[in-house]
Amino acid sequence: MAKTDVLNLAILGMLAEQPLHGYQIRKLLGAELGPFRALSYGSLYPALKRMEAEGLITLAEDEGDGRGSRRSRIAYALTPAGKAALDAELASSGAHSWDDDAFDVRFSMFGKTDSATRLRILEGRRTRLAERLDEVSAAARRQRDRYDAYTAELQRHGLEQVEREVAWLDQLIENERSANSGTPTPSAEQADNN
């Protein structure tokens, strides 16, 4: 999935909740979706214009800020075509949905995604990371003698990050499967005992 497609998906997801101004979209993307922290208005507004031209969003004037300001601002709202595009993307679970660029955005919308799709995305992401872990581990073993202490430490740090994410995904997958079967997870049982 291209970065512009990921940005479009994130914007559609935000606008599914309510109409928003451009600065509100940028602020929410930065707060909720780490990869977009550095999103510039130079990236956001062209994306909004493209989405408007495609009929996914529409402009809605906002009559000031309620504090006496006479200046009206433009808000963006989801169109029926935008809602349909969002629904179609949230129902898909192909490789694009668990890629590095798209996974965080898709994960942030899991509340709007059905359980079977969530599970396929989590399992796909876990498989992708397990493959990466194997590849990086094998490369590190082959290159161990060539690395200086800092490069070796950077390799170790990268491996630990991937291992942590795999463990996190394992827990999410277990929780999702348990929720589908109606069996509480160990962490839910512990919470019930407290």
C-alpha positions, -999 to +999 in steps of 0.1 A: +000+000+000+015+034-010+019+060+016-008+082-001-032+052+002-024+048+039-029+086+044-062+084+026-073+055+048-063+073+079-082+104+068-113+084+059-112+067+093-110+100+111-138+116+091-161+085+097-164+098+132-172+135+124-165+163+100-131+179+108-110+209+097-076+203+081-057+213+113-079+189+134-071+160+110-034+168+112-035+170+150-055+137+154-032+119+130-002+130+150-017+121+183-032+087+173-010+075+146+027+078+153+039+076+117+020+107+109+036+129+136+057+147+111+028+151+086+030+185+069+002+206+056+020+203+023+012+165+023-022+167+040-040+194+018-030+178-015-044+145-002-076+162+009-080+178-025-074+145-043-099+128-021-125+155-027-119+152-065-125+115-062-158+121-044-146+104-012-150+136+009-168+168+006-164+204+019-187+217+046-185+253+059-183+258+096-198+290+108-170+302+130-157+288+163-186+298+185-164+325+202-175+354+182-152+348+152-169+357+119-145+338+098-159+306+085-136+276+081-137+247+059-145+213+074-142+180+055-169+153+057-171+118+045-194+111+014-213+079+009-186+069-017-160+076+010-179+055+035-181+027+010-144+029+002-136+029+040-158-001+046-143-020+016-108-014+029-117-023+065-131-056+052-099-065+033-071-083+049-045-087+022-008-083+026-011-045+022-030-044+055-001-058+076+028-040+058+050-017+079+034+014+065-002+004+068-004-018+099-005+010+125-033+027+106-053-005+102-047-015+139-060+019+150-093+011+132-097-024+146-127-012+166-145-007+132-132-040+118-148-074+121-131-101+143-122-125+114-105-097+095-087-085+126-074-120+132-062-125+096-044-091+097-027-100+131-017-134+118-003-119+086+017-093+105+030-120+128+041-142+099+058-112+082+077-103+114+087-139+121+101-142+086+120-109+091+133-121+125+147-153+109+163-133+080+179-107+103+191-134+128+207-154+100+224-123+085+236-113+119+252-147+125+269-146+091+282-111+096+290-112+133+328-110+128+325-080+105+305-058+129+321-033+153+306-031+188+281-004+179+268-020+147+265-053+167+245-034+194+223-019+168+216-053+153+208-067+188+185-038+195+166-043+162+162-080+169+148-073+203+123-049+189+110-074+164+109-101+191+088-078+213+064-071+186+060-108+177+053-115+214+028-087+215+011-100+183+010-135+198-009-121+228-033-102+206-040-132+184-046-153+215-070-127+229-089-124+195-093-162+193-104-164+229-130-137+223-143-156+193-146-188+212-160-172+244-131-185+265-115-159+287-077-153+283-054-157+313-051-120+316-089-116+317-092-144+343-066-126+365-086-093+361-117-111+373-099-124+404-089-089+414 
